[in-house]
Amino acid sequence: MLKRILVGFVWFVVFYLGACGIVGGIAGGRAGADEKDPQKAAAAGGQAGAEAVNRVWGYLLVGSFVAATVGAKTGTLPGTRRKGPVDPEA
C-alpha cells in the first residue's frame, strides 16, 4: 500500500511537470514565432511560457493530482498494479 502511494506521488510530479512543460512550450513557441532575432524570440518565449503556466498552475496541479490518484487507485499506472491473490496450494 505504501509503495502504491509513493509511486502515485511520483506519477503526480511527472504529470504536473509534463503539463507545465507542454503549456509553457506551446505559449512560448507561439510568442517567439514572430520574432526575427533568436535572442528576442527566446526572451519573449520564456516570458510568455512563464506567464501561461502562472495563469493555469492551479488547474494543472488539480488535474495532475486527480489523474495520479485515479491511476494509482485503479492500478492502471505502471508500478501501481495490485498483486494477485496468493494461491495457498502453490
Summary of the structure (lengths in Angstrom):
residues: 90
radius of gyration: 19.4
end to end distance: 24.0
largest distance: 72.3
contacts: 232
relative contact order: 0.19
helix: 76%
strand: 0%
